[in-house]
Amino acid sequence: MMAPLMVAVATRLNDHRFSVLRFNFRGTGNSAGSHEGGPGELLDIDAAIAEARAGDVPIGLAGWSFGAAVAMVWLSERHEEIPFAGIAPPPELLPDEPPRGPTRLILGQREQVIASDRLQEYASRHSIDLVLTSGDHFFHGRGKKIGDLVAQALAIS
């Protein structure tokens, strides 16, 4: 939640007039609980989406790395069709059936953490919009640009 990229993306989404609900998964930062590698984190997304829906505002979902992968699984398993932007999700964690709604994946040309070739293959196989842009997994100094790409994806609704 406090990673520089996430702070920059949330700030840029606010610049684009989006309301943003940002949270840590269980066991991360000051969050209670223990990291579960996916199952418990799906419940964390359930809670965040319920909170956002109580605000009666348009809903979109975005995430980075592990968070992007868990969000894609959540969308797929919950059969949600809300817009989604995933920043460099690890392809080995992605669902067999991609989300039904508008989906964009963002990948850095100098990705050094995940298997970028496998992510590109996944996006191609499922006809998912993949944006290849300058940067590595952390997109140092590129937060505004990544935030703009996320905002474009979420504005589809």
Order of alpha helices (4+ residues) and beta strands (2+ residues): alpha-alpha-beta-alpha-beta-beta-alpha-beta-alpha
